[in-house]
């Protein structure tokens, strides 16, 4: 089953320390980004498995 429990909203929303270019130095954002990337990759992998499982050839043999 596909997992859709990853957080889409970055921790930057409502952050009082937010400034231009702070993503490079913000530990909260870097941790969130790494975790979110892992979850997105896992979801992508699961979608590939499901699409391969339900693949039907479009060409029929005559």
N, C-alpha and C positions, 0 to 999 in steps of 0.2 A: 504494500500500500504506500502511496506517496505521502511523504511527510511535508506538512506546510506550517510547521511551528517555528519557522525562523523569523527573526525580528526584522521588519523592513525599515523601520524608522531608526536612524542613527542617533547615538546619544547626544549629538550636537543640538538637537531641538531643545530649546529652553536653557542651554548651557550659558552660564554667566561669564565664563572665560573664553567664549568664542571670539575669534578674530580671523582676519584674512590669512590663509595659509596655515592654520593651526592643526590641520589634519596630520601633517608630517611629524608633529611633536606630541600630540595628544595621546596619552597611553590608553585612555578609555576608547577612543576612536579606533586605534590600531588593534586592540583586543577584539572589539566588536567587528571590525572589518575582517579579521582573520577567521573568527568564528562564523560569520555570515557567509564568507567564501566557502568554507568547508561544508556548510549546510546546503548552499546552492549547488555545489558540485555533487553532493550526495543525491539531491533531488534530480539533477540532470542525469545522473547514472541510473536512477530508478526509472525515469521516463524512458531512457534508451532500452532498458530491460523490458519494460511493458510494451513499448512500440515494437520491439523485435518479437515479443511473444504473440502479439496480435497481428503480425504482418501477414497479409494475404497477397498472393501473386495477382497482378492485374491482368496478366495474359493467360488465356486459356489454351490448352492444347487441343488441336482439332483432330 
